[in-house]
Amino acid sequence: MADPYPAFVFSEENLKKIAIPVQLWSSDPAQNADGLSGCCASTIKQRLPAPDYHFVANAKHFSFLATCIPKETQANPTACTDAPNFDRVDFHRSFHTDVVAFYRKHFADGAGQ
């Protein structure tokens, strides 16, 4: 899960029953000017049995979306503009690598079942 929102749709009762590996990513609450960043992943983390948790410093909620082209940035600056100390392109390189590695480890060829 990448920066899930809102936490109330992920009930503790349901999440405690999850028996497969879950990778959970959180944006940075310090970037919460949008009202979304970092609000929910830590709560959801507590409700999961043993998530593979990743906190991304300086990431906003929308930093998990693909990099925007200039036209998209102009049309939707909230979703396309990151914190000054955050490089979305660089983040996505490592994010994609980590997600793929997690799925290969746990789910390739029926692993994790």
SVG drawing of the C-alpha trace seen along z (x, -y; Angstrom):
<svg xmlns="http://www.w3.org/2000/svg" viewBox="-14 -26 31 47">
<polyline fill="none" stroke="black" stroke-width="0.4" points="0.0,0.0 1.3,-3.4 0.3,-6.1 -3.2,-4.8 -5.9,-7.3 -8.2,-7.6 -7.4,-5.2 -11.0,-4.6 -11.6,-2.4 -8.9,-0.1 -10.5,1.3 -8.3,3.0 -10.6,6.0 -10.1,6.6 -6.4,5.8 -5.5,8.1 -6.8,11.0 -4.4,10.4 -2.2,13.5 -0.1,12.4 2.9,10.1 2.0,6.4 4.4,3.6 3.3,0.3 4.7,-3.1 4.2,-6.4 4.7,-10.0 6.0,-12.5 3.6,-14.1 5.8,-17.2 4.6,-17.7 0.9,-17.7 -0.2,-21.0 -2.4,-19.0 -4.2,-17.3 -3.2,-13.9 0.5,-13.4 1.6,-11.1 -1.8,-11.0 -2.7,-7.4 0.1,-4.9 1.3,-4.9 -2.2,-4.1 -2.6,-1.3 0.9,0.0 -0.3,0.7 -3.3,2.6 -1.3,5.0 0.3,8.1 3.8,7.4 4.0,5.0 7.2,4.2 7.0,0.5 8.8,-2.3 8.7,-5.9 9.7,-8.4 11.2,-11.6 10.0,-14.8 7.5,-12.9 4.0,-14.4 1.0,-12.1 1.1,-12.8 4.8,-12.1 3.9,-8.4 2.3,-9.4 4.3,-9.4 6.4,-12.4 4.4,-15.1 5.1,-16.8 5.1,-20.6 1.5,-20.8 0.3,-18.5 2.2,-20.6 0.5,-23.7 -2.9,-22.1 -2.5,-20.4 0.3,-21.9 -0.9,-20.2 -0.4,-16.7 2.7,-17.6 4.8,-19.8 7.1,-18.1 8.8,-19.5 12.0,-21.4 14.2,-18.6 12.5,-15.8 13.4,-14.4 10.4,-12.4 12.3,-10.9 15.0,-9.6 12.5,-8.4 10.6,-6.4 13.7,-4.6 14.2,-3.2 10.5,-2.8 9.9,-0.7 13.0,1.4 11.8,2.0 8.2,2.9 9.3,5.3 11.8,7.0 9.1,7.4 6.7,9.0 9.4,11.2 10.4,12.3 6.9,13.0 4.7,13.8 6.9,15.1 6.2,18.7 3.6,19.0 5.9,17.9 4.0,16.5 1.0,18.7"/>
</svg>
